[in-house]
Amino acid sequence: MRAFVVREYKGPLQEADVSEPVVGEHEVLVEVRAAGLNVLDEKIRAGEFRQILKYELPLILGNDVAGTVISTGAKVQTFKPGDEVYARPSRIGTLAERIAVAEEDLALKPASVSFEEAASMPLVALTAWQALVERANLQPGQRVLIHAGAGGVGSIAIQLAKHLGATVATTVSAGDADFVRGLGADHVIDYRSQDFEELLDGYDVVLDSLGGENLAKSLRVLRPGGKAIGIVGPPDPAFGRELGANPVMRLAIAALSSSIRRQARRLGVNYEFLFMRSSGDQLRRITALVDQGAVRPVVRRVVGFDETVEALQSMGKEGKTVITRTTETGEAA
């Protein structure tokens, strides 16, 4: 089976001939029709998470998939061969011809979109859902700042926040201002010429995908009791507990965010780190929003399977790149 693998951290992504997936009794074998690329793929290749996420090398990259069910494990009840599905598999490896996905990670793909559009969504949509619905409990009338609104997570988060009834501010380059307004953004800030800290105040929630000084400034636009949710770090103590890390690792993880948490306490606000988890149940709710027209996929670029290596190398932070294995006749390549 063809796949694209990393043999060592910081090494190149390479095409390889790998063994067919072994399908467990609670797993579904999926023919990959499209796979989304994410900034996370490059971070994994570069080894940025190797201390906390123990991947076995060589590793097939890829965190998003849309495809067709080939077969199911003996105890799978929800899916059958021929079903069109999508997922962010908990066991990654979507840059391949086929992948075995846990039943609990899968959902039927939205009927109203293509495989390529569906493949652009799982990781970013789950991230937006878990940040705004689970962590923030965003309510109608509240105000949320979404950084990098033209990016993969940001473009979905703006739409979801508007669906939830919130007022949305976002930071983008001037060239993307009309694009994010079209997604529903109420207040658009050009990060190159404007300082969001000087323009915004009293926000309920900030979704930060940049970290560093941007995160520190974000704390200062929150109302007392408001919450900043960071998706690029630094990780907080709760993340260490979720990982089941040993006491020494938990201390090390907590130390990474000690400064930003201290700043948050002084300001009377809260900081939480979010590392998205797979969830077929949440994807089913996202599917409903897509088919209702409340949320639409945002795909900036589609390339063929043979172009996967170049696509990862040239991937930007604005919007989603999707790898397609679907031919003009609609069949998998």
C-alpha positions in Angstrom: 0.0 0.0 0.0 1.3 3.5 -0.9 1.7 5.9 2.0 3.7 8.9 3.0 5.9 8.4 6.1 8.3 10.1 8.4 11.2 7.8 9.3 12.9 10.1 11.7 11.9 13.4 13.4 13.0 16.4 11.3 13.5 14.1 8.4 11.7 14.4 5.0 8.2 13.1 4.3 8.7 10.2 1.9 6.6 7.9 -0.1 6.8 4.3 1.0 5.3 0.9 0.4 3.8 -0.2 3.7 1.7 -3.1 5.0 -2.0 -3.1 4.7 -3.8 -1.9 7.9 -4.7 -4.5 10.5 -8.4 -4.0 11.3 -9.5 -4.6 14.9 -12.9 -5.8 15.9 -14.0 -2.2 16.8 -12.4 -0.7 13.7 -13.5 0.2 10.2 -11.3 -0.1 7.1 -11.6 3.1 5.0 -10.6 3.7 1.4 -9.0 7.1 1.6 -10.6 9.4 -1.0 -9.2 12.7 0.4 -7.0 13.7 3.3 -6.6 17.2 4.8 -3.2 18.6 5.6 -2.8 20.6 8.9 0.0 22.6 10.6 -0.1 19.8 13.1 1.3 17.4 10.5 4.4 19.6 10.0 4.8 20.0 13.8 4.7 16.2 14.2 7.2 15.7 11.4 9.6 18.2 13.1 9.3 16.4 16.4 7.8 19.2 18.3 5.5 16.9 20.3 7.9 13.9 20.7 8.3 14.4 24.4 4.6 14.1 25.1 3.0 12.2 22.2 4.7 8.9 21.7 4.4 8.1 18.0 6.2 5.0 16.7 8.5 5.6 13.8 8.3 5.2 10.9 5.0 7.0 11.1 2.4 7.6 8.4 1.4 11.3 8.7 -2.1 12.7 8.3 -4.8 13.7 10.7 -7.9 14.2 8.5 -9.7 11.6 6.3 -12.8 11.3 4.1 -13.5 8.1 2.3 -15.6 5.0 1.7 -16.0 2.1 4.1 -14.4 -1.1 2.7 -15.1 -3.5 5.6 -15.8 -3.5 9.3 -14.5 -5.3 12.4 -16.6 -8.0 13.9 -18.1 -5.8 16.7 -18.7 -2.6 14.6 -22.4 -1.8 14.6 -22.7 1.8 13.2 -21.1 1.5 9.7 -21.3 -0.8 6.7 -19.3 -1.2 3.4 -20.0 1.6 1.0 -20.7 4.3 3.7 -19.2 7.6 3.0 -17.4 8.7 6.2 -14.9 11.2 7.6 -12.8 11.3 10.8 -9.9 12.6 12.7 -8.5 9.2 13.6 -7.1 8.9 17.1 -4.4 6.7 15.5 -3.2 9.0 12.7 -2.0 8.0 9.3 -4.4 9.3 6.7 -1.8 10.0 4.0 -2.2 6.5 2.7 -4.5 4.5 0.3 -6.3 2.9 3.2 -6.6 3.4 7.0 -8.2 1.5 9.9 -10.2 3.9 12.0 -11.9 3.3 15.4 -15.7 3.2 15.1 -16.0 5.8 17.8 -13.9 8.3 15.8 -16.0 8.0 12.6 -19.1 9.8 11.3 -21.0 9.8 8.1 -19.7 12.7 6.0 -22.0 15.6 5.2 -24.1 14.6 2.2 -24.0 18.2 0.9 -20.2 18.3 0.4 -17.5 16.5 -1.6 -14.9 14.2 -0.2 -12.3 16.9 -0.5 -14.5 19.4 1.4 -15.3 16.8 4.1 -11.6 15.9 4.5 -10.8 19.6 5.3 -12.9 19.6 8.4 -12.4 17.0 11.1 -9.4 18.3 13.0 -10.3 22.0 12.7 -14.0 21.6 13.3 -13.4 19.4 16.3 -10.9 22.0 17.6 -13.4 24.8 17.2 -16.2 22.8 18.7 -14.2 21.7 21.8 -12.9 25.2 22.3 -16.2 27.2 21.9 -18.8 24.6 23.0 -17.1 22.4 25.5 -14.5 24.7 27.1 -16.0 28.2 26.7 -19.7 27.2 26.7 -20.2 30.2 24.4 -23.7 31.7 24.8 -25.8 34.1 22.6 -24.7 37.7 23.1 -21.3 36.9 24.3 -18.2 38.3 22.6 -15.3 36.1 21.3 -12.0 37.0 19.7 -10.7 34.4 17.2 -7.2 34.9 16.1 -6.1 34.0 12.6 -9.6 34.0 11.3 -8.6 33.1 7.8 -6.8 29.9 8.9 -8.1 26.4 9.1 -9.4 26.5 12.7 -10.3 30.2 12.6 -12.5 30.0 9.5 -14.6 27.3 11.1 -14.6 28.8 14.5 -16.0 32.1 13.2 -18.9 30.3 11.6 -19.6 28.2 14.7 -19.4 31.2 17.0 -21.9 33.1 14.8 -24.2 30.0 14.8 -24.1 30.1 18.6 -25.2 33.7 18.6 -21.9 35.4 19.6 -20.4 38.6 18.4 -17.1 37.8 16.7 -13.9 39.8 16.3 -11.0 38.3 14.4 -7.4 39.2 13.4 -6.3 38.7 9.8 -4.2 40.4 7.1 -6.0 43.1 5.1 -6.3 40.9 2.1 -8.5 38.4 4.0 -10.8 41.0 5.5 -13.7 40.5 3.1 -13.2 36.7 3.3 -13.8 36.6 7.1 -16.6 39.1 6.9 -18.2 36.7 4.5 -17.9 34.0 7.2 -19.7 36.2 9.7 -17.0 38.2 11.5 -18.4 41.4 13.0 -15.1 43.1 13.8 -12.1 42.6 11.6 -8.6 43.7 12.8 -5.6 43.9 10.4 -2.9 42.5 12.6 -0.2 44.2 10.5 -1.4 47.7 11.0 -3.7 47.5 14.1 -3.2 46.4 17.7 -6.1 44.3 18.8 -5.3 45.1 22.5 -6.0 48.8 21.9 -9.3 48.1 20.1 -10.9 45.4 22.1 -11.9 45.1 25.8 -14.3 43.1 27.9 -14.4 40.0 25.8 -15.8 36.8 27.2 -13.5 34.3 25.2 -10.4 34.4 23.2 -9.4 31.5 20.9 -5.6 31.8 20.4 -3.7 29.9 17.7 -0.5 31.9 17.8 0.8 31.7 21.4 3.7 33.8 22.8 3.2 37.5 23.2 -0.1 37.3 21.2 -1.5 35.0 24.0 -0.3 37.4 26.7 -1.9 40.3 25.1 -5.1 38.3 24.6 -5.5 37.9 28.4 -5.7 41.7 28.6 -8.8 42.0 26.4 -10.8 39.6 28.5 -13.5 40.7 31.0 -12.9 39.6 34.7 -13.6 35.8 34.7 -13.1 35.6 30.9 -11.3 32.7 29.3 -8.4 32.4 26.9 -8.1 29.0 25.2 -4.8 28.3 23.5 -4.4 25.6 20.9 -0.7 25.9 20.3 0.4 26.0 23.9 1.8 26.2 26.4 0.2 23.1 27.8 -1.3 23.3 31.3 -1.5 20.9 34.2 -4.8 19.5 33.1 -3.2 18.4 29.8 -0.6 16.4 31.8 -3.4 14.6 33.6 -5.3 13.9 30.4 -2.2 12.3 29.0 -1.7 10.1 32.0 1.8 11.4 32.3 4.0 10.4 35.2 4.6 12.9 38.1 7.9 14.2 36.7 6.4 14.8 33.2 3.4 16.5 34.8 5.6 18.9 36.7 7.5 19.6 33.5 4.3 20.3 31.5 2.9 22.5 34.3 6.2 24.5 34.3 5.7 25.4 30.6 2.6 27.3 31.3 3.4 28.7 34.8 4.1 32.2 33.5 1.0 32.6 31.4 -1.2 31.1 34.2 0.4 33.5 36.7 -0.4 36.5 34.4 -4.0 35.2 34.0 -4.5 35.0 37.8 -3.2 38.6 38.3 -5.7 39.8 35.7 -8.6 37.8 37.2 -9.0 35.7 34.0 -8.5 32.1 33.0 -6.1 30.3 30.6 -6.7 26.7 29.3 -4.7 24.7 26.8 -6.7 22.6 24.3 -5.3 19.6 22.4 -8.1 18.4 20.3 -9.4 14.8 20.8 -11.1 12.6 18.3 -14.9 12.2 18.5 -17.3 10.7 16.1 -20.2 11.9 18.2 -19.1 15.6 17.8 -18.5 15.1 14.1 -22.1 13.9 13.7 -23.2 17.3 15.2 -20.9 19.1 12.9 -22.3 17.1 9.9 -25.7 18.4 10.8 -24.5 22.0 10.9 -22.8 21.6 7.5 -25.9 20.0 5.9 -28.1 22.8 7.4 -25.8 25.4 5.8 -24.7 26.8 9.2 -21.1 25.9 8.6 -19.3 25.5 5.3 -15.9 23.9 4.6 -13.1 26.2 3.6 -10.6 24.7 1.1 -7.9 26.8 -0.3 -6.0 24.2 -2.4 -6.6 20.7 -3.6 -3.7 18.6 -5.0 -3.2 15.0 -6.1 -1.9 12.1 -4.0 1.4 12.2 -5.9 2.0 15.8 -4.9 1.7 15.1 -1.1 5.4 15.7 -0.3 5.5 19.1 -2.1 2.1 20.1 -0.6 3.4 19.6 3.0 6.5 21.5 2.2 4.6 24.5 0.7 1.7 24.5 3.1 0.8 27.9 4.6 -1.2 28.8 7.6 -4.0 30.4 5.6 -6.8 27.9 4.9 -6.7 24.2 4.2 -4.8 22.1 1.7 -6.4 18.8 0.8 -4.9 15.8 -0.8 -7.3 14.0 -3.2 -7.4 10.4 -4.4 -10.6 10.9 -6.2 -10.6 10.7 -10.1 -12.8 12.6 -12.4 -15.1 9.6 -12.5 -15.5 9.8 -8.7 -13.6 6.6 -8.1 -10.6 6.3 -5.8 -7.3 6.5 -7.7 
